Structures are given as structure tokens and as C-alpha cells.
Amino acid sequence: MDERRLRLAREWLAKASHDLQNARIVGAVPGGPLDTAIYHCQQAAEKAVKGWLAYQGVAFEKTHDVAGLVAQAADIESRFLAWKGAAAILTPYASAFRYPGLAVEPMPSQGELQEALGHAQGIYDFVLGLLPPQAKGD
């Protein structure tokens, strides 16, 4: 097993785990900024897929397009296709609530956050299930 790829996958997955943790903490605070929490959901899914691609030794673009990353991963592992819909929902959260003038509404709802958390956690858990135990960091 390539130690460099293993280390890099662990680093991506640790960051993804931290993003999930941030989304949960911020989302649980009464009146917490759900725009920030939902952004971390997108980030968690993005980093989890990048971790899997890094473990596989597959180069990927510097992108926030979770749907594109899932499609790239599905070229190698077809089970990623099951996450295509979730990735399409999460991808816009990279910028939708992050910058003035882009958001349809000023804040996502608690329901949107819970849906995003479910998708992000699902992708993260799926990726963990594909990797050997030694790739699972933190």
C-alpha cells in the first residue's frame, strides 16, 4: 500500500469529519448561522470524495463540484452513482449562501440543513466503507 496516498486520504477524511462536526455544532445552536452549517455539509462531502480519489491515486481538479467528483469516482467505482442525487443537492451549497447576492433566501432552513447533513454523512460513511481500516483517520 502506498503510504503517501494512505496519509493523504486520512488527511482529507479528517477534514471531512471536522466539517461534519462543525455543521452539527453550528446547526444545533439556537439562532446559529445555518448558512455556515450547510456550507460545511458541502465541504464534508467534497473532502470525503477527494479522500477516496486520493487513496486511489486519481488526480482531480481543484473544484467544489461534489457532483463532478462523484461522477469521476463512479468511473472507477460504480457504487458512487447511488450518491449522484445527494451530490447534486450539496454542490450549490459551496457558494449559494456564502456570498451576498447569490442566495435565493437569506438563510437555509433547519430542514434544508438536516437534509444536507444526511447527504453529507451518507457520502462520508460510504467512502469510509470503501477504504481499508488504516485509511480511516481521526
C-alpha positions in Angstrom: 0.0 0.0 0.0 1.3 3.4 -0.9 1.9 5.3 2.4 1.7 8.7 0.8 -1.7 8.0 -0.7 -2.9 6.5 2.6 -1.7 9.5 4.6 -3.4 11.9 2.1 -6.7 10.0 2.2 -6.6 10.1 6.1 -6.0 13.9 5.9 -8.9 14.5 3.6 -11.2 12.3 5.7 -10.1 14.1 8.9 -11.1 17.4 7.4 -14.4 16.0 6.2 -15.1 14.7 9.7 -14.3 18.1 11.1 -16.7 19.8 8.6 -19.5 17.4 9.7 -18.8 18.2 13.3 -18.9 21.9 12.6 -22.2 21.6 10.7 -23.8 19.7 13.6 -22.5 22.1 16.3 -23.5 25.3 14.4 -26.8 23.8 13.4 -27.7 22.9 17.0 -27.1 26.4 18.4 -30.4 28.3 18.7 -30.3 31.0 16.1 -27.0 29.6 14.8 -25.9 30.7 11.3 -27.4 27.9 9.2 -25.7 29.3 6.1 -22.3 28.4 7.6 -23.5 25.0 8.8 -24.9 24.0 5.3 -21.6 25.1 3.7 -19.8 22.7 5.9 -22.1 19.9 4.7 -21.0 20.5 1.2 -17.4 20.7 2.3 -17.6 17.4 4.1 -18.9 15.5 1.1 -16.4 17.2 -1.2 -13.5 16.3 1.0 -14.7 12.7 1.6 -14.8 12.0 -2.2 -11.5 13.7 -2.7 -10.0 11.5 0.0 -11.2 8.4 -1.8 -9.9 9.7 -5.1 -6.5 10.5 -3.4 -6.4 7.0 -2.0 -7.0 5.6 -5.5 -4.2 7.7 -6.8 -6.6 9.6 -9.1 -5.8 13.2 -9.9 -8.8 15.6 -9.5 -9.3 19.3 -10.3 -9.4 21.9 -7.6 -13.2 22.2 -7.5 -16.2 22.4 -5.2 -18.3 20.4 -7.6 -19.3 17.4 -5.5 -21.5 16.1 -8.3 -18.5 16.2 -10.7 -16.3 14.5 -8.2 -18.9 11.7 -7.6 -19.1 11.2 -11.4 -15.3 11.0 -11.6 -15.3 8.4 -8.7 -18.1 6.5 -10.4 -15.9 5.9 -13.4 -13.8 3.7 -11.1 -16.3 2.5 -8.6 -19.9 2.4 -9.9 -21.5 2.3 -6.5 -20.8 6.1 -6.3 -23.7 6.5 -8.8 -26.1 6.0 -5.9 -24.8 9.3 -4.5 -25.4 11.3 -7.6 -28.6 12.9 -6.4 -27.2 13.8 -3.0 -24.1 15.3 -4.6 -26.3 17.5 -6.9 -28.1 18.8 -3.8 -24.9 19.6 -1.9 -22.9 21.1 -4.7 -24.6 24.5 -4.8 -24.0 25.0 -1.0 -20.4 25.7 -1.8 -21.4 29.3 -2.7 -25.2 29.7 -2.5 -25.3 31.1 1.0 -21.6 32.2 1.2 -21.7 35.4 -0.8 -24.0 38.4 -1.0 -26.4 38.4 -3.9 -26.2 34.7 -4.7 -28.7 33.3 -2.2 -32.3 32.8 -3.1 -33.2 33.3 0.6 -31.0 34.9 3.3 -30.7 31.6 5.2 -31.3 27.9 4.6 -34.0 26.3 6.8 -33.3 23.8 9.5 -35.0 21.2 7.3 -32.5 22.0 4.4 -29.7 21.7 6.8 -30.9 18.3 8.1 -31.2 17.1 4.6 -27.7 18.3 3.7 -26.3 16.7 6.9 -27.9 13.4 6.0 -26.5 13.5 2.5 -23.0 14.6 3.6 -22.9 12.0 6.4 -24.1 9.3 3.9 -21.3 10.1 1.4 -18.7 10.2 4.2 -19.9 6.9 5.6 -20.0 5.4 2.1 -16.4 6.4 1.4 -15.3 5.1 4.8 -16.9 1.8 3.9 -14.8 1.5 0.7 -11.5 2.2 2.4 -9.3 -0.2 4.5 -9.3 0.4 8.2 -5.8 2.0 8.1 -7.1 4.8 5.8 -9.7 5.8 8.4 -8.1 8.6 10.4 -9.3 10.6 13.4 
